[in-house]
Structure formats: structure tokens, C-alpha cells
Amino acid sequence: MQLFGQILVNGILLGGLYGLMGLGMGLVWGVLKIVNLAHGALIMLGGYALYYLYTGAGIDPFLGLPIAMVVMFVFGYLLQGLVLNLIVRSAQLNTLLITFGFDVVFVYMAQLLFSADFRTINPPYAGMNVSIAGITVPYVQLGAFLVALLLAALLFVVLDVTRTGRAIRATAQNLVAARLYGVNPRRIYALTFGAGAALAGAAGGLYGMVQQITPYIGVTLTAKSFVIAILGGLDKPLGVILGGLVLGIAEVMAALYLDPIYTDIISFGLLVLVLVARPAQLVGRA
């Protein structure tokens, strides 16, 4: 039972990080109607941004996380405003092709700039943990989990309370009606993509504190983010976190009772299962 409890806690902590990854993809997908195939590359770039803030500037990773998010927000805002806005309402195949192209460019630029070496963000407290009833909870993973919950709650508040958040929701629900109420879709799209890139950057930074980062981690993380966004629903930030928890727990349980090689297979197997058994996602309506 103690082993089961330890694995369950590990899955919950991992799932919180997965949920944060899915938030950025779900936000962009829900508002811009774009499946961003470069999402994993943005996560990777966020990981490198926090890595160099820590190793180059000596900034504590958790304190440097807002800086990395701002950098990624500006990057995403400019990318959307200057390029993606030109094709945002074109055929979906065009958006898939251009985001895939960006993914390839970002990966090879990262390889040129950062090399293909494995990097990990290792603050002095990386090996510290707290033990509760015989279950070990690492400080870094716990901090990453709490940050993920905080960002999900903050996104929920922004979308539900602020004027900009309501404009984002209106644009997602009815573009014509939003324009009639004075909403500028191009600005909203750029803000939304920037916010999605910032969330991806935060996820990448936290991922770099618990796993190794390379220029090539993006493909797998894009796939996982896609699954989580589907599981949680595109308009429900807390639902996306729940989807991440389900995936994280499923992966660690598969590693324990089956074999670690099955962890990545679990993602799409879980997606198929949910779409067949409950097409309304984990929460909400179809």
C-alpha cells in the first residue's frame, strides 16, 4: 500500500505539470481554432529560457519563472501578430502546415544555439523532500504542482472576470457578435497566443526542473498536450488540469504494473477510451 501511495502521489505531481502543458494548447485551440503543432517546441524554448536565467544570471528557477513567461509571451504575441494572423481563418490544413513548419524551425534553431546535450535545472534544493506517512514528496515536484494549480486558477479568473478575458471568451464563442461589440479579433488572437506561449514557457521551465530537456522533447509533449486538452475540454482551465492528473496517474500506474515503455502509449489509448465512452470529455457537455 505504501508503494501504491508513493506511485499515486508521483502521478498526481506529474499530472499537475501535464495539466499546465495542456492549458496553453487548449487556450489557443479553443479561441483561434488552431491545433498548434509547435506547442511542444514552445515548451522546450521555455525550458531553455529558465535554464539560462538560472545558470547565466543566477536567478532562482521559481523566481525566474515569471521572467521566462514574459519572454515567451512577447515571443508568442509577435509570432501570432506578424505571421499567424495572416492565416488564422484559412483552411485548417494551412494552419497545421505552418505550425508544423515553425516546430521544425524552432527545433533546429535550438540545436544550433543550445546543442543537443541534455540539460537539467538543478537548484540547491533539487534533492530535498518531505516525508509524510512514509511517502516522499520532493520539494521541486511539489512546487511545480502548486504553480500549475495557481496558473490554472489565475487563467480561470482572467477569463471569467476581466474585460480582456470576456473578450477572449466572446471571440471564441461568436466572432461576428464579438466584432459587433467592438472586440478587435486580431489583437485578441495575438494576446491569446501570447498567453498560450507564456503557459507553455512556464510548463517548460518546470519540466526542466524535474526532467532533462533537449531540443527534441517537443514532439512527445505536443502529443500529450493534445490529449490533455481533449480530455479536459477547451474552455475549462480546471478541467484541463484534471485531464493532466488523469494522464499522469495513468502513466505512472502503467509503468508500475506493466512496463515503462507503455507510458507514451497510454496517452492516445486514454484519448480513444474517453472519446468512445464519454465524448463530453471529463467534465462538461459534448
C-alpha positions in Angstrom: 0.0 0.0 0.0 2.9 2.4 0.8 4.3 1.7 -2.7 0.9 2.3 -4.3 0.6 5.6 -2.3 4.0 6.7 -3.4 3.2 6.0 -7.1 -0.1 7.7 -6.8 1.5 10.9 -5.4 4.1 10.8 -8.1 1.3 10.5 -10.7 -0.6 13.5 -9.2 2.6 15.7 -9.1 3.4 14.7 -12.7 -0.2 15.2 -13.7 -0.2 18.8 -12.5 2.7 19.6 -14.8 1.0 17.8 -17.7 -2.1 19.9 -17.0 -0.1 23.1 -17.3 1.2 21.9 -20.6 -2.3 21.3 -21.8 -3.6 24.7 -20.7 -1.6 26.6 -23.4 -2.7 24.3 -26.2 -6.3 24.3 -25.1 -6.5 28.1 -24.9 -5.1 28.6 -28.4 -7.1 25.8 -29.8 -10.4 27.0 -28.2 -10.0 30.6 -29.3 -8.1 30.6 -32.5 -9.3 27.2 -33.7 -5.7 26.3 -34.4 -4.1 23.0 -33.4 -0.7 24.3 -32.6 1.8 21.7 -33.6 4.7 23.9 -32.4 3.3 23.9 -28.8 5.9 21.3 -27.7 8.7 23.4 -29.2 7.4 26.4 -27.2 7.6 24.3 -24.1 11.1 23.4 -25.0 12.1 27.0 -25.5 10.6 27.9 -22.2 12.7 25.3 -20.5 15.9 26.7 -22.1 14.9 30.3 -21.1 14.6 29.3 -17.5 17.8 27.2 -17.7 19.8 30.2 -18.9 18.2 32.6 -16.4 19.4 30.2 -13.7 22.8 29.2 -15.0 23.7 32.5 -16.6 22.0 35.2 -14.4 21.9 33.1 -11.2 18.2 33.7 -10.7 16.3 31.1 -8.7 14.2 29.0 -11.0 10.9 29.7 -9.3 11.7 33.4 -9.2 12.9 33.3 -12.8 9.7 31.6 -14.0 7.7 34.9 -14.4 10.6 36.3 -16.4 10.6 33.3 -18.7 6.8 33.6 -19.1 7.1 37.3 -20.1 9.8 36.4 -22.6 7.6 33.6 -24.1 4.5 35.9 -24.1 6.3 38.5 -26.1 7.6 35.9 -28.5 4.2 34.3 -28.9 2.5 37.7 -29.3 4.9 38.7 -32.1 4.6 35.3 -33.8 0.9 35.5 -33.9 0.6 39.2 -34.7 3.2 39.1 -37.6 2.6 35.7 -39.1 -0.2 33.5 -37.8 -2.8 36.3 -38.0 -2.4 36.2 -41.8 -3.7 32.6 -42.0 -5.8 32.3 -38.8 -9.1 31.9 -40.6 -7.8 29.9 -43.6 -8.2 26.2 -44.1 -7.2 24.1 -41.1 -4.6 22.3 -43.2 -2.8 25.6 -43.7 -2.6 26.2 -40.0 -1.4 22.7 -39.4 1.3 23.1 -42.0 2.6 26.4 -40.8 2.7 25.5 -37.1 4.5 22.2 -38.1 7.0 24.3 -40.0 7.6 26.5 -37.0 8.1 23.4 -34.9 10.8 22.2 -37.3 12.5 25.7 -37.4 12.4 26.1 -33.6 13.9 22.6 -33.0 16.8 23.1 -35.4 17.5 26.6 -34.2 17.6 25.3 -30.6 20.0 22.6 -31.7 22.3 25.2 -33.3 22.1 27.6 -30.3 22.0 25.2 -27.3 23.4 22.0 -28.8 21.8 18.6 -28.4 23.2 18.0 -24.9 20.9 17.1 -22.1 20.2 20.0 -19.7 18.6 20.0 -16.2 17.8 22.9 -14.0 19.3 21.9 -10.6 18.8 24.4 -7.8 20.4 23.6 -4.4 17.1 22.3 -3.1 16.6 19.9 -6.0 17.3 16.8 -3.9 15.3 17.9 -0.9 12.0 16.4 0.0 9.4 16.0 2.8 8.2 12.6 4.0 4.5 12.2 5.0 3.4 8.9 6.4 6.3 7.2 4.6 5.6 8.9 1.3 8.3 11.1 -0.1 7.3 14.3 -1.7 10.2 16.2 -3.5 10.1 20.0 -3.0 10.6 20.7 -6.7 7.8 18.5 -7.9 5.5 19.8 -5.2 6.4 23.4 -6.1 5.8 22.7 -9.8 2.4 21.1 -9.0 1.3 24.2 -6.9 2.5 26.6 -9.6 0.4 24.7 -12.2 -2.7 24.9 -10.0 -2.1 28.6 -9.4 -1.7 29.4 -13.1 -4.8 27.4 -13.9 -6.8 29.3 -11.3 -5.4 32.6 -12.5 -6.3 31.8 -16.1 -9.9 30.9 -14.9 -10.2 34.2 -13.1 -8.8 36.2 -16.0 -11.2 34.6 -18.5 -14.2 34.9 -16.2 -13.7 38.3 -14.5 -11.6 40.7 -16.6 -12.7 42.6 -19.6 -10.0 41.1 -21.8 -10.9 37.7 -20.6 -14.5 38.2 -21.5 -13.4 39.5 -24.9 -11.4 36.3 -25.4 -14.3 34.1 -24.5 -16.7 36.1 -26.7 -14.3 35.8 -29.7 -14.1 32.0 -29.1 -17.9 31.7 -28.9 -19.1 34.0 -31.7 -16.6 36.0 -33.7 -19.3 38.1 -35.5 -21.1 39.1 -32.3 -17.7 39.9 -30.7 -16.9 42.3 -33.5 -20.3 44.0 -33.2 -19.4 44.7 -29.5 -16.2 46.4 -30.5 -13.7 43.5 -30.0 -10.6 43.6 -32.2 -10.1 39.9 -33.1 -6.5 40.4 -34.4 -5.5 41.8 -31.0 -7.3 39.2 -29.1 -5.8 36.4 -31.2 -2.3 37.8 -30.5 -3.0 38.2 -26.8 -4.3 34.6 -26.6 -1.4 33.1 -28.5 1.0 35.1 -26.3 -0.8 33.8 -23.2 -0.6 30.2 -24.6 3.1 30.6 -25.2 3.6 32.0 -21.7 1.9 29.0 -20.2 3.9 26.7 -22.4 7.1 28.5 -21.2 6.1 28.0 -17.6 5.5 24.3 -18.2 8.8 24.0 -20.0 10.7 25.7 -17.1 9.1 23.4 -14.6 9.7 20.4 -16.8 13.4 21.3 -16.9 13.4 21.2 -13.1 12.1 17.6 -12.9 13.3 16.1 -16.3 16.1 16.6 -18.8 15.5 19.0 -21.7 16.8 18.7 -25.2 15.7 20.4 -28.5 13.8 17.2 -29.3 11.4 16.8 -26.4 8.7 18.8 -28.1 7.0 16.1 -30.3 6.1 13.9 -27.3 4.9 16.9 -25.3 2.8 18.2 -28.1 1.0 14.9 -28.3 0.4 14.8 -24.5 -0.8 18.4 -24.5 -3.2 17.5 -27.3 -4.6 14.6 -25.4 -5.0 16.6 -22.2 -6.8 19.4 -24.0 -9.3 16.9 -25.4 -9.8 15.2 -22.0 -10.3 18.4 -20.1 -12.2 20.5 -22.6 -11.0 23.5 -24.5 -12.9 26.1 -22.4 -12.3 24.7 -18.9 -8.8 25.5 -17.4 -9.5 23.5 -14.3 -10.9 20.6 -16.4 -7.6 20.6 -18.3 -5.7 20.3 -15.0 -8.0 17.3 -14.2 -7.1 15.8 -17.6 -3.4 16.2 -16.8 -3.9 14.5 -13.5 -5.7 11.6 -15.1 -2.9 11.2 -17.7 -0.1 11.5 -15.1 -1.7 8.9 -12.8 -2.4 6.5 -15.7 1.3 6.8 -16.9 2.9 6.0 -13.5 0.4 3.2 -12.9 1.3 1.7 -16.3 5.0 2.0 -15.5 4.4 0.2 -12.2 2.1 -2.6 -13.3 3.0 -3.1 -16.9 6.3 -1.7 -18.2 7.8 1.9 -18.5 7.8 1.5 -22.3 4.0 1.7 -22.2 3.8 5.2 -20.7 3.6 7.0 -24.0 1.2 4.5 -25.5 -1.2 5.3 -22.6 -1.7 8.8 -23.8 -3.6 8.0 -27.1 -5.1 4.9 -25.6 -6.7 7.0 -23.0 -7.9 9.5 -25.6 -9.6 6.8 -27.6 -11.2 5.4 -24.4 -12.6 8.7 -23.3 -13.9 9.7 -26.8 -15.7 6.3 -27.1 -17.0 6.1 -23.5 -17.6 9.8 -22.7 -17.5 12.2 -25.7 -18.5 15.0 -23.4 -14.9 15.0 -22.0 -14.2 14.5 -18.3 -16.3 17.5 -17.3 -19.0 19.5 -19.2 -21.0 18.7 -22.2 -20.2 17.4 -25.7 
